[in-house]
């Protein structure tokens, strides 16, 4: 192999190694801050059954300001509009879940532009009251992580002083407040992360795909060398 060929091989190998290091080991887009998370809360957040209760808690406590379009949850004031049910069914995509052995409609994923067109006045009212439109929380777990969300929902001003997010859960008045917060985080996690079995399948698929490309690259390199040898290089 020539010196230039060796340099190119080393360079592209290094780029490939750095790429997969960033994606699999140190993802700059994933949360890296450390927040204290009680053991009990961590167990609740990791329990799929808690996510079911967390969804109901989210609907009761969070949809007055936030939507979660990935799971078909929208502002309470929007869903109360008489025309909303028809818009969901005609403009939205059904979100299915398996319950009692049957597939049932869990909600509808409505395109952002359609949703915002219907909710424009509601969003403007929130902006006028809070200073900005509260974000959709569909990908918040991926962006912030369990520790941040648990602490932020428990005491917003402690984590982010000056935020317009009010404190909703008070342990001094409700002994189950920490568990309720953890269940909401468990729900946000369930929307963002696939089940363990599906996650393992995706990881395996990724490894197989990478292995395929490596094998094909090696075979093409060997074939290239043979062709070059046949033509006199």
N, C-alpha and C positions, 0 to 999 in steps of 0.2 A: 504494500500500500504506500502511496506517495505521502510526503509530509503534509501537503494540503488536504489529502483525503483523511489522514489521521486527525488533523485539526478539526475538520468538519465533523467527524465521528464523535470526538470528545465533546465538541460544542453542543451538538444536538442531544447527546446522551445527558449532559449536564442540565440542559433546558428541560428535558423530560423528567429527570429526577426532581428538579425544583418544582415543576408543575404539580406532580403527584404529591410532593411533600406539602405544598400549600393547600391542595384540595383535601387530602386525607388526614394530615397530621396537624397542621396549623392553619386553619381556615381564618383568614383575616376578617371575613364577614360574620363569623360566629362570635357570640359574646365571650369575653375573656375576663370580665370583672368578677371578683369574688364577693359574694353576699352570703351572710349567715343564713342557713336554712335548717330549722329544727328537724331532728330525726323523724318525729311524727309527721310533720308536713311533707318530708321527702317520701315517706311511705305512701301517704295519701296521693301525692302527685303521680307516683308511679303505678297507681292502681286504676285499671280501666273502668272499674265499677264506680269509682269516685267521679270520673269524668261525666257519667250520666247525670249524677246529682249536680255536678258543676255546671252543666248546660242550663239546668233550670234556675240555678242561682244567678247565672250570667243574665238570663232573660229577665229575671226579677230586679236585679240591681244595676245592670250595666247598659241595657238597651235604651235607657232614657237619653244617653249621650253617644253610645258607641254602636256600630254595626259589626257584624262578622260574616261577611258575604260568602266566604268559603264554606260556611255551614248553613247558609240560608237564614241568618238572623239579621234583622234590620231595626232601625230606630222604632221605638214603640209608637211614636206619633205617626210614623209612616204606615206601619202595619195596621193602624186603626182607621186609615182612610178607606172608604167604601170600595174604591176602584182597585185597591192594592192586590186583593186576592186574584182578580182577573189578570192583572199585569204579571203577577208571578207565574201563572199557568200558561200565559200566551207568550211571554218574553223570556221566561226563565228556563233553566235546565234542571230537571229533577235531581235531587240528591237522595240516593237510595241507601237504605240500611237493612240488614237482615235481622228480623225480629220474629221470634217464635217459628223459625224455619221458613219464613216468607220475606220477600223483598217488599219494603214499604217506603213510601216517600217521606223523607225526613224534613225536607224543605226544598226551596228552589234557589238556584244560583242565578241571580239577575245581573245582566251586564252593568258595568259601572255607569255608563252614560245614561242608561234607562233609569237606573235607581236614582242618580243625582238629579235627573230631570223631574222626577216625581217628588223628590225630597228637598228641592231647592229652597223652599221657604223654611222648612224645618232646620236645614243646615245653616241658613243665614241667621235664624233666631239663636241657634247655639253659638254661632260666632259672635253675635252681638252680646250675648250673656257671658261667654267665657273668654272672649278675646281671640279665639281661633276655633276652627272646626275640629272636634275631637276625632282622632284617627280611627279608621277601620282596624280592627284587631286581628285580622285573619292570619297575619304572619308575625305577630308580636312575640310569640314564644321563641321563634327562630331568631329574631332580632335581639332579644333581651335575655332569654334564659329563665329558668325556674326561680333562681335566687332573687334576681332583680324583681320579677313580677310579684313574688310572694311579699317581699318587703315593701314594694311600691303600693300594692293594693292595701296592705295592712296599715301603712302610714305614709301617704303620698308626700307630705311636706318634709318628712324626715329624709327621704331619698332624693327628692327634687324640690328644694325650697322655692316657693313662689308659683308652683304649678296650680292650675285652676281645678285640678282633680280633687274633689272633696274626700274626706275620710268617711267610709261607709260602714266599717265594722269596728265595734268597740268591745274589746274583751272584758272591760270592767262592767259592762251591762249584759253582755251575752257570752257565756262561757264557751260556746261553740264557734265563736267568731274566727279563731285561728284555723279551725277545721274547714269552715266555709271558704275562707280565702284560699286554702290549699286545694279545695275541690274545684274552684274556679280556674286555678292555674293548671290543675289536672285536665280540665276540659280544653283549655287553650293548647295544652301539649297534645291532646288527642287529635286536634284539628291539624296540627303541624307535623306530627310524626306518625308514620305507619306503625301497625302492630309489630311486635317482635319478630313473628314469623315472616311477615312481608319485608321487614327491614333486612333480615338475614338473606332472603331471596335476592333482594336488590344488590346487596354487598357481593354475593356470589356471582350475580350477573355481571357486575362491574369487573371482578377479578377475571372471569372467563373472557370478557370482551378485551381487556388489556392483554391477556395471554394470547388471544387470537391475533391481535395486531403485532405483538412481538414475534410470534411464530411466523406470520406472513412476511414480516419485515426481514427476518433472517433468511427465509426461503427465497425471497426476491433478491436479496444480496448475493446469495450463492448462485442463483440463476444468472444474475448480471455478470458475475465473475466468469462464469462458463461461456457466456455469449462474447464477452470481451476477449477471452482467450482464443475462441474460435475465429475471431476476425483479426487476430494478431496483436492485440494489446496486452 
